[in-house]
Amino acid sequence: MHLDKKPAISITLPVYNCEDHIAEAIESILNQTFTNFEFIIVNDASTDNTYKILEKYKKIDSRIRIITNKQNLKQTKSATIACQNSQGTYLARMDADDIALPKRLEKQYRFLEENPSYGIVGSWTDTIIENGNVVGQWKTSENNDVLIWDQLFGVGFAHSSVMMRRNLVEQVGYYQTIQSEDYDLWSKISQISKIANIPEVLQQKRVWGGQLALRVVQKNLECHLQIMKSNMEFLLQDRSIDPDLIDIIFSTINENQFNVETKIYKAGNALALIKIIYSSHISKVNLSSKDKKKIKVDLFQILYQLAIMKYSSSSLNGVFEFLKLLFRFPKLFIYRLFQNII
């Protein structure tokens, strides 16, 4: 098939040594119901059979464009190269391990065409394992105001599910950070446009032992914490935040994934910060009852974990925080206690 006009969508796919799954990923794009696209694949100096597979598909479909790096530049630079060489109005991200369901491009294109104030749209995703079996599902938040809240603490999109306006990606400087480059990009775009997820599974995200993301946890964490800090400071109109408080908040949300014992005396400060963040966010948005409940539950969970941490450093102050939570969130508090008992 030949493009007879400028493509509406540019699918960007950086690849490195992905011979096991790349064919399935490519075919899922070629089988889309929406056909006016170009498919830009950046081969990041692969050393396996990836290049041969890419060349095979390029001969089958002329919408495929292959850019080969002379040396391995890593994912951030390769993704940026793909974006910089694109022509479409919209950029649809794809990963070499994943599968796009047939109507993904069609539905996301329609959403962005009908909602010009939105710069990013993702979707719900299935989680699949190496053999393709579905083992879970990630139902990401739909509403812009809830997603902005979510992105204060972590990513609100599955990376390979997103479609973005190319002019906004260019405006914020493409992918920049070495790790968490997706979280960084979405955070910047969310500061200048609305963001959303389509509440439907349009992408399947593969999780398996060979993935690069599973081997860069510590570096990724450092970048993630810095982006969290920047997002919170933007919400609070550039008020400077102690990095230790970001460490503590992340630790409580993610069940103490790393050691914060030396910072535990700052748990009270982290508690106060979360309350300020919540009040600031709520004052700027107009949420439905459903969305208010979701954020309220998030807030309670964070405050509860911080109260536990505060109790560890000062039992009297911790008890006081638990009493405040009991009066403010009686049903959630009792339910949490019941969970702990059983």
Rosetta blueprint (number, residue, H / E / L):
1 M L
2 H L
3 L L
4 D L
5 K L
6 K L
7 P L
8 A L
9 I E
10 S E
11 I E
12 T E
13 L E
14 P E
15 V E
16 Y L
17 N L
18 C L
19 E L
20 D L
21 H L
22 I H
23 A H
24 E H
25 A H
26 I H
27 E H
28 S H
29 I H
30 L H
31 N L
32 Q L
33 T L
34 F L
35 T L
36 N L
37 F E
38 E E
39 F E
40 I E
41 I E
42 V E
43 N E
44 D L
45 A L
46 S L
47 T L
48 D L
49 N L
50 T H
51 Y H
52 K H
53 I H
54 L H
55 E H
56 K H
57 Y H
58 K H
59 K H
60 I H
61 D L
62 S L
63 R L
64 I E
65 R E
66 I E
67 I E
68 T E
69 N L
70 K L
71 Q L
72 N L
73 L L
74 K H
75 Q H
76 T H
77 K H
78 S H
79 A H
80 T H
81 I H
82 A H
83 C H
84 Q H
85 N L
86 S L
87 Q L
88 G L
89 T L
90 Y E
91 L E
92 A E
93 R E
94 M L
95 D L
96 A L
97 D L
98 D L
99 I E
100 A E
101 L L
102 P L
103 K L
104 R H
105 L H
106 E H
107 K H
108 Q H
109 Y H
110 R H
111 F H
112 L H
113 E H
114 E H
115 N L
116 P L
117 S L
118 Y E
119 G E
120 I E
121 V E
122 G E
123 S E
124 W E
125 T E
126 D E
127 T E
128 I E
129 I L
130 E L
131 N L
132 G L
133 N L
134 V E
135 V E
136 G E
137 Q E
138 W E
139 K L
140 T L
141 S L
142 E L
143 N L
144 N H
145 D H
146 V H
147 L H
148 I H
149 W H
150 D H
151 Q L
152 L L
153 F L
154 G L
155 V L
156 G L
157 F L
158 A L
159 H H
160 S H
161 S H
162 V L
163 M E
164 M E
165 R E
166 R H
167 N H
168 L H
169 V H
170 E H
171 Q H
172 V L
173 G L
174 Y L
175 Y L
176 Q L
177 T L
178 I L
179 Q L
180 S L
181 E H
182 D H
183 Y H
184 D H
185 L H
186 W H
187 S H
188 K H
189 I H
190 S H
191 Q L
192 I L
193 S L
194 K E
195 I E
196 A E
197 N E
198 I E
199 P E
200 E E
201 V E
202 L E
203 Q E
204 Q E
205 K E
206 R E
207 V L
208 W L
209 G L
210 G L
211 Q L
212 L H
213 A H
214 L H
215 R H
216 V L
217 V H
218 Q H
219 K H
220 N H
221 L H
222 E H
223 C H
224 H H
225 L H
226 Q H
227 I H
228 M H
229 K H
230 S H
231 N H
232 M H
233 E H
234 F H
235 L H
236 L L
237 Q L
238 D L
239 R L
240 S L
241 I L
242 D L
243 P H
244 D H
245 L H
246 I H
247 D H
248 I H
249 I H
250 F H
251 S H
252 T H
253 I H
254 N L
255 E L
256 N L
257 Q L
258 F L
259 N L
260 V L
261 E H
262 T H
263 K H
264 I H
265 Y H
266 K H
267 A H
268 G H
269 N H
270 A H
271 L H
272 A H
273 L H
274 I H
275 K H
276 I H
277 I H
278 Y H
279 S H
280 S H
281 H H
282 I H
283 S L
284 K L
285 V L
286 N L
287 L L
288 S L
289 S H
290 K H
291 D H
292 K H
293 K H
294 K H
295 I H
296 K H
297 V H
298 D H
299 L H
300 F H
301 Q H
302 I H
303 L H
304 Y H
305 Q H
306 L H
307 A H
308 I H
309 M H
310 K H
311 Y H
312 S H
313 S H
314 S L
315 S H
316 L H
317 N H
318 G H
319 V H
320 F H
321 E H
322 F H
323 L H
324 K H
325 L H
326 L H
327 F H
328 R H
329 F L
330 P H
331 K H
332 L H
333 F H
334 I H
335 Y H
336 R H
337 L H
338 F H
339 Q H
340 N H
341 I H
342 I L
